């Protein structure tokens, strides 16, 4: 076949492109290895398998790996699978037998050469690829010259491997290469070069003798069965992490357990609560819990996974272990899912995981009468066990690669529940207008809210705790709300707000009953004692009997209540006041709680008498 090239070929651009994974080292010595790998090297390289991953809710996990190998003549075993992130003091190697002398972390430089066929990118490369073949070429004066390509007058050279060349041979280009590497085998490619030849002249053998020609004078080139590729040597210089384990005895099979605590994996508990009616019209809730797992650490292949209820205390969780050869922890999950990571911190103090004030109350008598234990339907191969103050759900083997997400069912159970209607009021008083003036003007105040909430009270009569998580509340296929189900230990209960009740509205009013001027002198200031009476009105306009709880919090000291209200006195709280002018020791804060069962159409009218002090 004849192939003709018209006009000189233009070489691909070859910018100085180098693949670099940004690794910040901390001063470990670089290990240079000029020799080639031997059979003993292969034996002494550890075969590592991940055995278990223990995942916590705060974005950290504990990874357990099994490592097996035969020590070399120095008693050494090695691996390039160095974690890219581990917490200070958590990286441990425990041998099954034999004495481990030390574990050393460092860098290893290596070079690798491969021969690849690359497409010719210039006329001189086409001539070189067809050296010894007969050709016909057209010169600038349009004359034709025939003969055999006899010799290339070129010099060998090395140039950086260009992105077009990488694409041509199936190698990832610079923008993609870092993501192609395993997260646990971090290798920094320092340079990649390709061999070639540089020159501008060649010799052509013709009937009239050898002719020296300029490559630039070739305007058209015709060759039978033209070859368009050249064998080129690609040399890769790389720098990789290495862990070396030195044992006392050479030539021995050794097995170790590797363990490290690192960020990058977390689980989020989510619930579905379906409200149903059981036998004898008993109210039952079917609760399903699943773990939503986010992985930004390393590939987990067919791996048993434990999800932990509770967060362990790792004091140095923000400090990196020097054995991973990094200066900072790679908190990839924080950058991959910042909104999710912001929901949960070390001590579960974030507002998302805190029950709203007044929406969760315990009743010891209720906890002592939770009835028979419920049955829990766990998926196949799934068990749940307790460990110290943490509780662990053991999940079946899971495959979850870095960057992937998964949802794994944990448990399904049916528990009894009851509806309870809560009315939480908080009186906030403006002290700037409470000083006696003789006008009889009442103290201005405002209510934080005036809404009656329907809540469900779920009894955990199982042997498993419920961890804090988002709960979707359903009634059949009808969604009612989404709220937060807080941690609930076995034989205890939890309340979950559902919605504002439109048929149980309440009203509130306050009246001053009397006042005493100069009733108290404190820190050179006179205080008046103001007596108040708060009256509440709650009407059940529903067609059924309901259980209600009313909570009233106010600045001052509650003296007496009606209807068996329970009074709790606490020290002064700043949130009870605006523009408070007095001394904090002068006033208390009080919480009054009423519990009542209201029949359909019935009204509840509790009252509370209280007093507070205001400065003249």
C-alpha positions as CSV (number, residue, x, y, z in Angstrom):
1,X,0.0,0.0,0.0
2,X,1.3,3.5,-0.9
3,X,1.0,6.2,1.7
4,X,1.7,9.8,0.8
5,X,2.4,12.7,3.2
6,X,1.9,16.2,1.8
7,X,3.6,19.2,3.5
8,X,6.0,18.8,6.5
9,X,4.5,17.2,9.6
10,X,4.2,19.4,12.7
11,X,5.4,17.8,16.0
12,X,3.1,17.7,18.9
13,X,3.9,20.3,21.5
14,X,5.8,18.8,24.4
15,X,5.4,21.0,27.5
16,X,7.4,20.1,30.6
17,X,4.4,18.2,32.2
18,X,5.1,16.3,35.4
19,X,2.6,14.2,37.5
20,X,2.8,15.3,41.1
21,X,0.6,14.3,44.0
22,X,1.0,16.9,46.6
23,X,2.6,15.1,49.6
24,X,4.0,17.2,52.4
25,X,6.8,15.3,54.1
26,X,8.2,15.8,57.6
27,X,11.9,15.2,57.2
28,X,12.1,11.4,56.8
29,X,15.2,10.3,54.9
30,X,14.7,9.3,51.3
31,X,15.5,5.6,50.6
32,X,17.3,5.2,47.2
33,X,17.1,1.8,45.6
34,X,19.2,1.5,42.5
35,X,18.9,-2.3,42.1
36,X,16.1,-4.2,40.5
37,X,13.5,-6.1,42.5
38,X,14.3,-9.6,43.3
39,X,12.3,-12.7,44.1
40,X,13.1,-12.2,47.8
41,X,11.7,-8.7,47.6
42,X,8.4,-10.1,46.4
43,X,8.5,-12.6,49.3
44,X,9.2,-9.9,51.9
45,X,6.5,-7.6,50.6
46,X,3.5,-7.9,52.9
47,X,0.2,-9.2,51.6
48,X,-2.3,-6.9,53.2
49,X,-6.1,-7.4,53.5
50,X,-8.5,-5.1,55.3
51,X,-10.4,-7.2,57.8
52,X,-12.8,-4.7,59.5
53,X,-13.8,-1.1,59.5
54,X,-15.4,0.5,62.6
55,X,-17.2,3.6,61.7
56,X,-18.2,6.4,64.1
57,X,-20.8,9.2,63.6
58,X,-18.2,12.0,63.7
59,X,-16.5,11.2,60.5
60,X,-13.7,9.0,61.9
61,X,-13.1,5.3,61.6
62,X,-10.8,2.6,62.9
63,X,-9.3,0.3,60.2
64,X,-8.0,-3.1,61.0
65,X,-5.8,-4.9,58.5
66,X,-4.1,-8.3,58.3
67,X,-0.5,-8.4,56.9
68,X,1.4,-11.6,56.0
69,X,4.9,-12.0,54.6
70,X,8.3,-13.8,54.9
71,X,11.2,-11.8,56.3
72,X,14.3,-11.2,54.2
73,X,17.9,-11.8,55.1
74,X,17.8,-8.8,57.4
75,X,14.5,-9.9,59.1
76,X,12.6,-7.1,57.2
77,X,9.1,-7.0,55.8
78,X,7.8,-4.0,53.8
79,X,4.7,-2.5,52.2
80,X,4.0,0.5,50.1
81,X,0.4,0.6,51.3
82,X,1.0,3.5,53.7
83,X,-2.2,5.2,55.0
84,X,-2.6,8.8,53.7
85,X,-4.1,9.8,57.1
86,X,-3.8,8.5,60.6
87,X,-4.3,10.0,64.1
88,X,-1.3,10.4,66.4
89,X,-0.8,7.4,68.6
90,X,-3.3,5.2,66.8
91,X,-1.0,3.5,64.3
92,X,0.0,0.1,65.6
93,X,1.5,-3.1,64.3
94,X,0.9,-6.1,66.5
95,X,2.7,-9.4,65.4
96,X,1.0,-12.7,66.0
97,X,4.3,-14.2,66.9
98,X,8.0,-13.3,66.8
99,X,9.5,-10.1,68.1
100,X,9.0,-6.9,66.2
101,X,12.1,-4.7,66.6
102,X,10.8,-1.5,65.0
103,X,8.6,0.0,62.3
104,X,10.2,2.5,59.9
105,X,8.5,5.0,57.6
106,X,10.3,6.6,54.7
107,X,10.4,7.4,51.0
108,X,11.7,5.1,48.2
109,X,12.8,6.4,44.9
110,X,12.5,4.0,41.9
111,X,12.8,4.1,38.1
112,X,10.8,2.1,35.6
113,X,11.3,1.7,31.8
114,X,8.7,0.5,29.3
115,X,8.8,0.3,25.5
116,X,5.8,1.6,23.7
117,X,4.9,2.2,20.1
118,X,4.2,5.9,19.6
119,X,2.8,7.6,16.6
120,X,5.2,9.6,14.5
121,X,4.8,13.3,15.1
122,X,7.1,14.8,12.5
123,X,8.6,14.1,9.1
124,X,12.0,13.1,10.5
125,X,10.2,10.5,12.7
126,X,8.5,9.0,9.6
127,X,11.9,8.8,7.9
128,X,13.4,7.1,10.9
129,X,10.5,4.6,11.2
130,X,11.0,3.6,7.5
131,X,14.8,3.5,7.5
132,X,16.1,1.1,4.7
133,X,12.9,1.4,2.7
134,X,12.6,2.8,-0.9
135,X,10.8,6.0,-1.2
136,X,10.0,8.9,-3.6
137,X,10.1,12.4,-2.4
138,X,9.3,15.8,-3.9
139,X,11.8,18.7,-3.5
140,X,11.0,22.4,-3.3
141,X,11.6,22.8,-7.1
142,X,8.9,20.1,-7.5
143,X,11.4,17.7,-8.9
144,X,11.1,14.0,-7.8
145,X,13.9,12.0,-6.2
146,X,13.8,8.2,-5.7
147,X,16.0,6.1,-3.6
148,X,16.4,4.3,-0.3
149,X,16.5,6.0,3.1
150,X,20.0,5.1,4.1
151,X,20.9,7.0,7.3
152,X,19.5,9.4,9.8
153,X,21.8,12.1,11.0
154,X,20.3,12.6,14.4
155,X,21.3,12.6,18.0
156,X,19.4,10.8,20.9
157,X,17.3,12.9,23.2
158,X,14.9,12.7,26.1
159,X,11.8,14.9,26.4
160,X,9.0,15.0,28.9
161,X,6.1,12.8,28.0
162,X,3.3,15.0,26.7
163,X,-0.4,14.7,27.4
164,X,-1.2,13.8,23.7
165,X,1.3,11.0,24.0
166,X,-0.2,9.8,27.2
167,X,-3.6,9.7,25.7
168,X,-2.3,7.9,22.6
169,X,-0.9,5.0,24.8
170,X,-3.8,4.9,27.2
171,X,-2.1,6.7,30.2
172,X,-4.1,9.2,32.3
173,X,-3.3,12.8,31.6
174,X,-2.1,15.2,34.2
175,X,-5.5,16.4,35.4
176,X,-6.7,12.9,36.0
177,X,-3.6,11.0,37.2
178,X,-3.9,11.8,41.0
179,X,-7.3,10.3,41.2
180,X,-6.2,7.2,39.4
181,X,-3.9,6.2,42.2
182,X,-5.0,4.1,45.2
183,X,-5.5,6.3,48.3
184,X,-3.5,3.8,50.4
185,X,-0.6,3.4,47.9
186,X,0.5,7.0,47.5
187,X,3.2,7.4,44.8
188,X,4.5,10.7,43.6
189,X,5.6,10.5,39.9
190,X,8.5,12.8,39.8
191,X,9.1,12.7,36.0
192,X,8.2,10.8,32.9
193,X,10.4,11.1,29.8
194,X,10.4,9.5,26.4
195,X,13.4,8.8,24.2
196,X,13.7,10.2,20.7
197,X,16.1,11.6,18.2
198,X,16.7,15.2,17.1
199,X,18.2,16.3,13.8
200,X,17.4,17.9,10.5
201,X,19.4,15.9,7.9
202,X,19.3,12.4,6.4
203,X,21.1,10.5,3.7
204,X,19.3,9.0,0.7
205,X,20.9,6.3,-1.5
206,X,20.1,6.9,-5.2
207,X,21.4,5.5,-8.5
208,X,23.7,8.4,-8.8
209,X,25.1,8.0,-5.3
210,X,24.3,9.1,-1.8
211,X,22.5,12.4,-1.4
212,X,22.4,14.5,1.7
213,X,19.0,16.1,2.2
214,X,17.4,18.6,4.6
215,X,14.2,17.3,6.2
216,X,12.6,20.7,5.6
217,X,13.1,20.2,1.9
218,X,10.8,17.2,1.8
219,X,7.5,18.5,0.4
220,X,5.9,15.1,-0.3
221,X,6.9,11.6,0.7
222,X,5.7,8.4,-0.8
223,X,6.6,5.0,0.6
224,X,5.1,1.5,0.0
225,X,3.6,0.2,3.2
226,X,4.6,3.2,5.2
227,X,5.2,2.7,8.9
228,X,3.8,5.5,11.1
229,X,4.9,4.4,14.6
230,X,8.2,4.2,16.4
231,X,9.3,2.2,19.4
232,X,10.1,4.6,22.2
233,X,11.3,4.0,25.8
234,X,9.3,5.7,28.5
235,X,11.2,6.2,31.7
236,X,9.2,6.9,34.9
237,X,10.9,8.2,38.0
238,X,8.7,8.0,41.1
239,X,8.8,8.5,44.8
240,X,6.6,6.3,47.0
241,X,6.0,5.8,50.7
242,X,7.3,2.7,52.4
243,X,6.8,1.0,55.7
244,X,9.5,-1.4,56.8
245,X,9.0,-3.8,59.7
246,X,12.2,-5.4,61.2
247,X,12.0,-8.7,63.0
248,X,14.6,-10.5,65.0
249,X,14.7,-13.6,62.7
250,X,15.3,-13.7,58.9
251,X,13.4,-16.1,56.5
252,X,10.4,-16.5,58.8
253,X,6.7,-16.2,57.9
254,X,5.2,-13.4,60.0
255,X,1.6,-12.3,60.5
256,X,0.6,-8.9,61.9
257,X,-2.5,-6.9,62.7
258,X,-2.2,-3.3,61.5
259,X,-4.6,-0.7,63.1
260,X,-5.0,3.0,62.7
261,X,-7.7,5.6,63.4
262,X,-8.4,8.1,60.6
263,X,-10.9,10.6,59.3
264,X,-12.8,10.2,56.0
265,X,-15.6,7.7,56.8
266,X,-18.8,8.4,58.8
267,X,-22.3,7.0,59.2
268,X,-25.6,8.8,59.6
269,X,-28.5,7.0,61.3
270,X,-31.9,7.7,59.7
271,X,-35.3,6.4,60.8
272,X,-38.7,5.7,59.3
273,X,-41.4,5.7,61.9
274,X,-44.8,4.4,60.7
275,X,-47.7,5.0,63.0
276,X,-50.2,2.1,63.0
277,X,-53.0,0.7,65.1
278,X,-52.5,-2.8,66.6
279,X,-54.7,-5.3,68.2
280,X,-57.3,-3.9,70.6
281,X,-56.8,-0.5,69.0
282,X,-53.4,-0.2,70.6
283,X,-51.2,2.4,69.1
284,X,-48.0,0.9,67.6
285,X,-45.1,2.4,65.7
286,X,-43.0,0.5,63.3
287,X,-39.5,1.8,63.5
288,X,-36.9,1.1,60.8
289,X,-33.2,2.2,61.2
290,X,-30.7,2.4,58.4
291,X,-27.1,3.5,58.3
292,X,-26.2,6.0,55.5
293,X,-22.4,5.6,55.0
294,X,-20.1,8.1,53.4
295,X,-16.6,7.0,52.3
296,X,-13.9,9.4,51.3
297,X,-11.0,7.5,52.8
298,X,-10.1,4.3,50.9
299,X,-11.7,1.4,49.0
300,X,-13.6,-1.0,51.2
301,X,-14.0,-4.3,49.3
302,X,-16.4,-7.0,50.7
303,X,-15.6,-5.6,54.1
304,X,-17.4,-6.3,57.5
305,X,-18.4,-2.9,58.9
306,X,-19.3,-1.9,62.4
307,X,-21.3,1.2,63.1
308,X,-20.9,2.6,66.5
309,X,-23.5,4.4,68.7
310,X,-21.6,7.0,70.6
311,X,-18.3,8.8,69.9
312,X,-15.0,7.7,71.5
313,X,-12.7,10.1,73.2
314,X,-9.6,10.6,71.0
315,X,-7.7,13.5,72.5
316,X,-5.3,13.8,69.6
317,X,-7.7,13.3,66.7
318,X,-6.5,16.5,65.0
319,X,-2.8,15.5,65.2
320,X,-1.3,13.5,62.5
321,X,0.8,10.4,63.1
322,X,4.4,10.9,61.8
323,X,4.3,7.4,60.4
324,X,2.1,8.4,57.5
325,X,4.7,11.0,56.3
326,X,2.1,13.8,56.2
327,X,2.0,17.2,58.0
328,X,-1.8,17.4,58.2
329,X,-4.7,15.0,58.4
330,X,-6.4,14.5,55.1
331,X,-9.9,15.4,56.1
332,X,-11.4,14.6,52.7
333,X,-14.9,14.1,54.0
334,X,-15.0,17.6,55.3
335,X,-14.4,19.0,51.8
336,X,-16.5,16.4,50.1
337,X,-19.6,16.9,52.2
338,X,-19.1,20.0,54.4
339,X,-22.8,20.4,55.2
340,X,-23.2,16.9,56.4
341,X,-19.9,17.0,58.3
342,X,-21.1,20.2,60.1
343,X,-24.1,18.4,61.5
344,X,-22.2,16.3,64.0
345,X,-19.1,17.1,66.1
346,X,-17.2,15.4,68.8
347,X,-19.7,15.8,71.7
348,X,-23.0,15.9,69.8
349,X,-23.5,19.4,71.0
350,X,-24.5,20.7,67.6
351,X,-28.1,22.1,67.5
352,X,-29.2,19.6,64.9
353,X,-28.6,16.8,67.4
354,X,-30.0,18.5,70.4
355,X,-33.6,18.1,71.4
356,X,-35.4,21.4,71.5
357,X,-36.1,22.9,74.9
358,X,-39.3,21.6,76.4
359,X,-39.9,18.9,73.9
360,X,-38.3,16.0,75.8
361,X,-39.2,15.0,79.3
362,X,-38.6,11.8,81.2
363,X,-41.0,10.2,83.5
364,X,-39.5,7.6,85.9
365,X,-42.8,6.0,86.6
366,X,-43.4,5.5,82.9
367,X,-39.9,4.0,82.4
368,X,-40.6,1.4,85.1
369,X,-43.7,0.2,83.3
370,X,-42.7,-0.3,79.7
371,X,-44.3,-3.7,79.4
372,X,-43.0,-6.7,77.7
373,X,-39.8,-6.6,75.6
374,X,-40.4,-6.0,71.9
375,X,-39.0,-8.2,69.1
376,X,-36.4,-6.7,66.7
377,X,-36.2,-8.0,63.1
378,X,-32.6,-7.8,62.1
379,X,-31.5,-8.4,58.5
380,X,-29.7,-11.7,57.7
381,X,-26.1,-11.9,58.9
382,X,-26.6,-8.9,61.1
383,X,-26.1,-8.8,64.8
384,X,-25.8,-6.0,67.4
385,X,-23.5,-6.1,70.4
386,X,-22.6,-3.8,73.2
387,X,-19.0,-2.7,74.1
388,X,-18.3,-0.7,77.2
389,X,-20.1,2.7,76.9
390,X,-20.3,2.4,73.1
391,X,-22.8,0.3,71.3
392,X,-21.9,-1.4,68.1
393,X,-24.1,-2.6,65.2
394,X,-22.2,-5.3,63.2
395,X,-23.2,-5.0,59.5
396,X,-22.7,-7.7,56.8
397,X,-19.8,-7.4,54.4
398,X,-20.0,-4.2,52.3
399,X,-18.2,-3.0,49.2
400,X,-17.9,0.7,49.2
401,X,-15.2,2.4,47.1
402,X,-13.7,5.8,47.9
403,X,-16.3,8.5,46.9
404,X,-19.3,6.2,47.1
405,X,-22.3,6.3,49.5
406,X,-24.4,3.4,50.8
407,X,-27.6,2.9,52.8
408,X,-27.6,-0.3,54.9
409,X,-30.7,-1.5,56.9
410,X,-29.9,-2.1,60.5
411,X,-33.1,-3.0,62.4
412,X,-36.9,-3.0,62.2
413,X,-39.1,-3.2,65.3
414,X,-42.6,-2.4,66.5
415,X,-43.1,-0.5,69.8
416,X,-46.1,1.1,71.5
417,X,-46.5,4.8,71.4
418,X,-48.9,7.5,72.7
419,X,-49.8,10.9,71.6
420,X,-49.0,13.8,73.9
421,X,-49.8,17.5,73.4
422,X,-47.2,19.9,74.8
423,X,-47.6,23.6,75.3
424,X,-44.3,25.3,76.2
425,X,-44.3,29.0,77.2
426,X,-41.4,31.2,78.0
427,X,-42.1,34.6,79.5
428,X,-39.4,37.1,78.6
429,X,-39.6,40.4,80.6
430,X,-38.2,43.8,79.6
431,X,-36.8,45.2,82.8
432,X,-36.4,48.7,81.5
433,X,-40.1,49.4,82.0
434,X,-40.8,47.5,85.2
435,X,-39.7,50.2,87.8
436,X,-42.6,51.4,89.9
437,X,-44.0,54.7,88.6
438,X,-47.3,55.0,90.4
439,X,-49.2,54.7,87.1
440,X,-50.1,51.1,87.7
441,X,-48.7,50.1,84.3
442,X,-48.1,46.4,84.2
443,X,-44.7,45.0,83.4
444,X,-44.3,44.4,79.6
445,X,-43.5,40.8,78.6
446,X,-43.5,38.7,75.6
447,X,-44.1,35.0,75.0
448,X,-41.5,33.0,73.1
449,X,-44.2,30.9,71.4
450,X,-47.8,30.1,71.8
451,X,-48.2,26.8,70.0
452,X,-49.4,23.4,71.1
453,X,-47.4,20.6,69.6
454,X,-48.5,17.1,69.0
455,X,-45.7,14.8,69.9
456,X,-45.3,11.0,69.9
457,X,-43.8,9.2,72.9
458,X,-42.0,6.1,71.7
459,X,-41.2,3.3,74.3
460,X,-38.0,1.5,73.5
461,X,-39.0,-1.9,75.0
462,X,-36.2,-3.7,73.0
463,X,-32.7,-4.6,74.1
464,X,-31.1,-2.3,71.6
465,X,-30.5,1.5,72.0
466,X,-31.7,4.0,69.5
467,X,-29.1,6.5,68.4
468,X,-29.8,10.1,67.5
469,X,-30.9,10.5,63.9
470,X,-33.3,12.1,61.5
471,X,-36.7,10.5,61.6
472,X,-39.3,10.5,58.9
473,X,-42.7,10.0,60.5
474,X,-45.4,8.4,58.4
475,X,-48.9,7.1,58.8
476,X,-49.3,4.6,56.1
477,X,-48.2,6.3,52.9
478,X,-49.0,9.8,54.3
479,X,-45.9,11.7,55.5
480,X,-46.6,13.6,58.7
481,X,-43.3,15.3,59.5
482,X,-39.5,14.9,59.7
483,X,-37.9,15.5,63.0
484,X,-35.1,14.2,65.3
485,X,-35.3,11.0,67.3
486,X,-32.8,11.4,70.2
487,X,-30.7,8.7,71.8
488,X,-32.9,6.3,73.7
489,X,-31.5,3.5,75.8
490,X,-33.4,0.2,76.2
491,X,-36.5,0.3,78.5
492,X,-36.6,4.1,78.1
493,X,-38.6,6.4,75.9
494,X,-38.2,9.3,73.5
495,X,-40.5,12.1,72.4
496,X,-40.5,13.2,68.8
497,X,-42.4,16.4,67.7
498,X,-44.9,15.8,64.9
499,X,-46.8,18.9,64.1
500,X,-48.6,22.0,65.6
501,X,-52.0,21.1,66.8
502,X,-54.7,23.4,65.3
503,X,-57.5,22.1,67.6
504,X,-55.8,22.7,70.9
505,X,-55.0,26.4,71.1
506,X,-54.1,28.1,74.4
507,X,-54.1,31.7,75.7
508,X,-52.2,33.4,78.5
509,X,-52.6,36.6,80.5
510,X,-50.8,38.1,83.5
511,X,-52.0,40.6,86.1
512,X,-50.2,42.4,88.9
513,X,-51.7,41.6,92.3
514,X,-49.6,44.0,94.5
515,X,-46.1,45.6,94.9
516,X,-43.8,46.5,97.8
517,X,-41.5,49.4,97.3
518,X,-38.1,49.2,98.8
519,X,-38.7,45.6,99.7
520,X,-35.0,44.7,99.2
521,X,-31.7,46.6,99.3
522,X,-28.8,45.0,97.5
523,X,-25.4,46.4,96.5
524,X,-26.5,49.9,97.4
525,X,-29.6,49.7,95.3
526,X,-33.3,49.5,96.3
527,X,-35.6,46.9,94.7
528,X,-39.3,46.7,94.5
529,X,-41.1,43.4,94.9
530,X,-43.7,42.8,92.2
531,X,-46.4,40.1,92.8
532,X,-47.9,38.6,89.6
533,X,-50.6,36.1,88.7
534,X,-50.3,34.2,85.4
535,X,-53.5,32.6,84.1
536,X,-53.5,30.0,81.3
537,X,-56.3,28.7,79.2
538,X,-56.1,25.5,77.1
539,X,-59.1,24.1,75.3
540,X,-59.3,20.7,73.7
541,X,-61.4,21.2,70.6
542,X,-60.6,17.7,69.3
543,X,-63.2,14.9,69.2
544,X,-61.1,12.7,71.5
545,X,-59.5,12.7,74.9
546,X,-55.9,13.9,74.9
547,X,-52.9,14.0,77.3
548,X,-51.4,17.5,77.7
549,X,-48.3,18.9,79.3
550,X,-47.9,22.6,79.9
551,X,-44.5,24.1,80.7
552,X,-44.2,27.7,81.8
553,X,-40.8,29.3,82.3
554,X,-40.4,32.8,83.7
555,X,-38.0,35.2,85.4
556,X,-38.8,35.3,89.1
557,X,-39.8,32.9,91.9
558,X,-43.0,30.9,91.6
559,X,-44.8,30.9,95.0
560,X,-47.9,28.7,94.4
561,X,-49.8,27.0,91.6
562,X,-53.2,25.5,91.0
563,X,-54.0,22.0,89.7
564,X,-51.0,20.3,91.3
565,X,-48.5,22.2,89.2
566,X,-44.9,21.2,89.8
567,X,-42.5,24.1,90.6
568,X,-38.7,24.0,89.9
569,X,-36.6,26.9,91.0
570,X,-33.2,27.7,89.4
571,X,-30.8,30.6,89.6
572,X,-31.1,33.7,87.5
573,X,-31.1,33.1,83.7
574,X,-30.3,35.9,81.4
575,X,-32.6,34.6,78.6
576,X,-35.6,35.4,80.9
577,X,-34.9,39.1,80.6
578,X,-34.3,42.0,78.2
579,X,-32.3,45.0,79.4
580,X,-32.0,43.6,82.9
581,X,-30.8,46.3,85.3
582,X,-30.6,44.4,88.6
583,X,-28.1,42.1,90.2
584,X,-28.2,38.4,89.0
585,X,-28.5,37.2,92.6
586,X,-31.7,39.0,93.2
587,X,-34.1,37.0,91.0
588,X,-34.7,33.4,90.4
589,X,-35.8,31.6,87.3
590,X,-38.8,29.2,87.7
591,X,-40.3,26.4,85.7
592,X,-43.8,25.2,86.3
593,X,-45.1,22.0,84.8
594,X,-48.8,20.8,84.6
595,X,-49.9,17.4,83.4
596,X,-53.6,16.9,82.5
597,X,-55.9,14.6,80.6
598,X,-58.5,16.6,78.7
599,X,-61.7,15.2,77.4
600,X,-63.2,16.4,74.1
601,X,-64.4,20.0,74.5
602,X,-62.9,20.3,78.0
603,X,-60.9,23.4,79.1
604,X,-57.9,23.6,81.5
605,X,-57.3,26.8,83.4
606,X,-54.2,26.6,85.6
607,X,-52.7,29.6,87.4
608,X,-49.4,30.4,89.1
609,X,-48.6,33.2,91.6
610,X,-45.0,34.5,91.5
611,X,-42.9,37.5,92.3
612,X,-39.8,39.2,91.0
613,X,-37.6,42.1,92.1
614,X,-36.9,45.2,90.0
615,X,-34.5,48.0,90.8
616,X,-35.8,51.5,91.5
